[in-house]
Amino acid sequence: MDALSLPETEVAHAALRWAREIEPEYLLNHSVRSYLFARALGGGLEHDDELLFLASVLHDVGLTPEGDGPQRFEVEGADAAVRFLHGHGLSDERAAIVWDAIALHTSIGIANRMRPEVALANAGIGIDVSARGADRLPPGLADAVFEAYPRLGCKRELTEAVIAQAHARPSKAPPLTFPGELLRLRHPEQVPRWDQLPGWGD
């Protein structure tokens, strides 16, 4: 299998087409790179490659208008992805795995304890966003992936997209979550710190 090849199943093609339609290029490239990195890490691990692709390529649809809603973007994206996949014949059981992978894709320390598709998606996404675990990739793979799917300011654009959504609708950025922390960097008045949360006292 070529290191840059993508799954050829009908639902995989449909998911990629949808992602191309609704996502800006930087986000689409990030999603495909995340899959390629995840698959490289999973070479010796028994997993369902179609589900890994679906979770990876759709993991940020919550940052698009089609996936925008009142919940944090990871959950909105998981819900939107499952609605789409159900419409293309994916079973409830398989769609639930994709939901878990997308909803948990920013949950370091939790996703890695889940089934392989969830753990690998989290790992591949982590490599692309922050190079976390990049030392586990085969030599030269990252360069080839970046040439085929350029970064286009990915980390900056991702950050701005999360903050813009959360600033407009603070329910999308609960305290102590990934979107909450990004929003607090720009708008600290909107997201309390742990020690500022209401409670019963000491």
C-alpha positions as CSV (number, residue, x, y, z in Angstrom):
1,M,0.0,0.0,0.0
2,D,1.3,3.4,-0.9
3,A,2.0,5.6,2.1
4,L,-0.4,8.3,0.7
5,S,-3.2,6.1,-0.5
6,L,-6.7,6.6,0.9
7,P,-9.5,4.0,1.4
8,E,-11.5,3.1,-1.7
9,T,-14.8,2.1,-0.2
10,E,-18.0,3.8,-1.2
11,V,-18.6,5.4,2.2
12,A,-15.0,6.6,2.4
13,H,-15.4,8.3,-0.9
14,A,-18.6,9.9,0.2
15,A,-17.1,11.2,3.4
16,L,-14.1,12.7,1.6
17,R,-16.4,14.4,-0.9
18,W,-18.5,15.9,1.9
19,A,-15.4,17.1,3.7
20,R,-14.2,18.7,0.5
21,E,-17.5,20.5,0.1
22,I,-17.9,21.9,3.6
23,E,-14.3,22.4,4.9
24,P,-11.7,25.0,3.9
25,E,-8.6,23.5,2.3
26,Y,-6.4,23.9,5.5
27,L,-9.0,21.9,7.5
28,L,-9.4,19.2,4.8
29,N,-5.6,18.8,4.5
30,H,-5.3,18.6,8.3
31,S,-8.0,15.8,8.4
32,V,-6.3,13.7,5.6
33,R,-2.9,14.2,7.1
34,S,-4.2,13.0,10.5
35,Y,-5.5,9.8,8.9
36,L,-2.2,9.1,7.1
37,F,-0.2,9.6,10.3
38,A,-2.7,7.5,12.3
39,R,-2.6,4.7,9.8
40,A,1.2,4.7,9.9
41,L,1.1,4.3,13.6
42,G,-1.4,1.5,13.4
43,G,0.6,-0.7,11.0
44,G,1.1,-3.4,13.6
45,L,-2.2,-2.9,15.4
46,E,-5.4,-4.7,14.4
47,H,-7.9,-2.0,13.5
48,D,-10.7,-1.1,11.0
49,D,-9.0,1.2,8.4
50,E,-12.3,2.4,7.0
51,L,-13.5,3.5,10.4
52,L,-10.2,5.1,11.2
53,F,-10.4,7.1,7.9
54,L,-14.0,8.2,8.5
55,A,-13.2,9.4,12.0
56,S,-10.1,11.2,10.9
57,V,-11.4,12.8,7.8
58,L,-14.6,14.0,9.5
59,H,-13.2,14.8,12.9
60,D,-13.4,18.6,12.5
61,V,-16.7,19.0,10.8
62,G,-17.9,20.6,14.0
63,L,-15.9,23.7,12.9
64,T,-18.0,24.1,9.8
65,P,-21.4,25.7,9.5
66,E,-22.9,22.3,8.8
67,G,-21.6,21.1,12.2
68,D,-22.0,24.2,14.3
69,G,-24.4,24.0,17.2
70,P,-24.6,24.8,21.0
71,Q,-22.3,21.9,22.2
72,R,-18.5,21.9,22.1
73,F,-17.2,21.4,18.5
74,E,-16.0,17.9,19.1
75,V,-19.4,16.7,20.1
76,E,-21.2,18.7,17.4
77,G,-18.8,17.3,14.8
78,A,-19.4,13.7,16.0
79,D,-23.2,14.2,15.8
80,A,-23.0,15.7,12.3
81,A,-20.6,12.9,11.1
82,V,-22.9,10.2,12.4
83,R,-25.9,11.7,10.8
84,F,-24.0,11.8,7.5
85,L,-22.7,8.3,7.8
86,H,-26.1,6.9,8.7
87,G,-27.4,8.5,5.5
88,H,-24.8,6.5,3.6
89,G,-25.6,3.1,5.1
90,L,-23.1,2.8,8.0
91,S,-24.5,0.7,10.7
92,D,-25.2,2.0,14.2
93,E,-22.5,-0.1,15.7
94,R,-19.8,1.2,13.3
95,A,-21.1,4.8,13.4
96,A,-20.8,4.7,17.2
97,I,-17.1,4.0,16.9
98,V,-16.7,7.0,14.7
99,W,-18.7,9.1,17.1
100,D,-16.4,8.1,20.0
101,A,-13.2,8.9,18.0
102,I,-14.5,12.3,16.9
103,A,-15.9,13.3,20.3
104,L,-12.7,12.3,22.1
105,H,-10.2,13.5,19.6
106,T,-8.9,16.3,21.9
107,S,-9.1,14.1,25.0
108,I,-5.5,13.2,25.6
109,G,-5.2,10.5,28.2
110,I,-8.7,9.2,27.6
111,A,-8.8,8.4,23.8
112,N,-5.6,6.4,24.0
113,R,-7.3,4.0,26.4
114,M,-10.2,3.3,24.0
115,R,-10.5,0.9,21.1
116,P,-7.8,1.1,18.4
117,E,-9.6,3.3,15.9
118,V,-10.3,5.9,18.6
119,A,-6.8,5.8,20.0
120,L,-5.1,5.9,16.6
121,A,-7.3,8.9,15.4
122,N,-6.3,10.8,18.5
123,A,-2.7,10.0,17.9
124,G,-2.7,11.0,14.3
125,I,-4.5,14.2,15.0
126,G,-2.0,15.0,17.8
127,I,0.9,14.4,15.5
128,D,-0.4,16.8,12.9
129,V,-1.4,19.6,15.4
130,S,1.6,19.5,17.7
131,A,4.1,16.9,16.5
132,R,3.2,14.9,19.6
133,G,4.5,11.4,18.9
134,A,6.0,12.3,15.5
135,D,9.1,10.4,16.4
136,R,7.1,7.2,15.9
137,L,6.5,7.9,12.2
138,P,8.5,6.2,9.5
139,P,11.4,8.3,8.3
140,G,10.4,10.7,5.5
141,L,6.7,10.2,5.8
142,A,5.9,13.6,7.4
143,D,7.7,15.4,4.6
144,A,5.8,13.4,1.9
145,V,2.5,14.0,3.6
146,F,3.1,17.8,4.0
147,E,4.1,18.1,0.3
148,A,0.9,16.3,-0.8
149,Y,-1.3,18.1,1.8
150,P,0.3,21.5,2.7
151,R,-0.3,22.9,6.2
152,L,-1.6,26.3,5.0
153,G,-1.3,27.8,8.5
154,C,-3.2,25.0,10.0
155,K,-2.5,25.5,13.7
156,R,-3.2,29.2,13.5
157,E,-6.4,28.7,11.5
158,L,-7.7,25.9,13.7
159,T,-7.2,28.1,16.8
160,E,-9.0,31.0,15.2
161,A,-11.9,28.8,14.1
162,V,-12.4,27.3,17.6
163,I,-12.2,30.7,19.3
164,A,-14.6,32.4,16.8
165,Q,-17.2,29.7,17.4
166,A,-16.8,29.7,21.1
167,H,-16.8,33.5,21.4
168,A,-20.0,33.7,19.6
169,R,-21.6,30.9,21.6
170,P,-19.8,30.4,25.0
171,S,-21.8,27.2,25.6
172,K,-19.3,25.6,23.1
173,A,-16.4,26.2,25.4
174,P,-17.1,24.8,28.9
175,P,-14.4,25.6,31.5
176,L,-11.5,23.2,31.6
177,T,-12.1,21.8,28.1
178,F,-9.9,22.3,25.0
179,P,-12.2,24.9,23.4
180,G,-12.6,26.5,26.8
181,E,-8.9,26.9,27.2
182,L,-8.5,28.4,23.7
183,L,-11.3,30.8,24.3
184,R,-9.8,31.8,27.7
185,L,-6.5,32.8,26.0
186,R,-8.3,35.4,23.9
187,H,-11.3,36.2,26.1
188,P,-10.5,35.3,29.7
189,E,-13.6,37.1,30.9
190,Q,-15.8,34.5,29.2
191,V,-14.3,31.3,30.7
192,P,-13.5,31.1,34.5
193,R,-10.5,29.3,35.8
194,W,-10.8,26.2,38.1
195,D,-10.5,28.4,41.2
196,Q,-13.1,30.8,39.9
197,L,-15.9,28.2,39.4
198,P,-18.8,28.5,41.8
199,G,-19.1,26.0,44.5
200,W,-19.9,25.2,48.1
201,G,-16.7,26.6,49.6
202,D,-13.8,24.8,51.2
